[in-house]
Amino acid sequence: MSRKVWVLLEHHLHEGRSNEGSAVVSVVPTVKMSVHHVPSLHVAILTCHVQTFYPEAIEITWQGRKGCFRTCEVFTPTQNPDGTFSQDSHILVSTSEDRRLFTCQVWCETQTLVQSSMQLKELTEQQESLGE
């Protein structure tokens, strides 16, 4: 998906600034997934990495074939040096579900849905090939 950035200039009125001339800058996030296996417990922690988005308010949900998953942990967004934000979300899944499709969906109030989908098995193979 291509990144879309809308930049609108703030207008200065007479001697001061006016909020009436301000507009919102929106940056569509990139969404990637990773996995960390915990073999002794036969589980895996899936992480949804939501990067470089603006404004700060987003909603992250996890989807599977049978509906939504309860999120284990959602971190507070962190601000990047360029003024955008990044945030991670985690779910805990059984490693027996290695062929099940997991989807991380990200909603921003000013933008459309952005998502990443992958099977647990694919995520594992991809990370192993990268040496992670």
Buried (B, 14 or more C-beta within 10 A) or exposed (E): EEEEEEEEEEEEEEEEEEEEEEEEBBBBBBBEBBBEBEEEEEBBBBBBBBBBBBBEEBEBBBBBEEEEBEBBEBEEBEEEEEEBBBBBBBBBBEBEBBEBEBBBBBBBEEBEEBBBBBBBBBBBEBBEEEEE
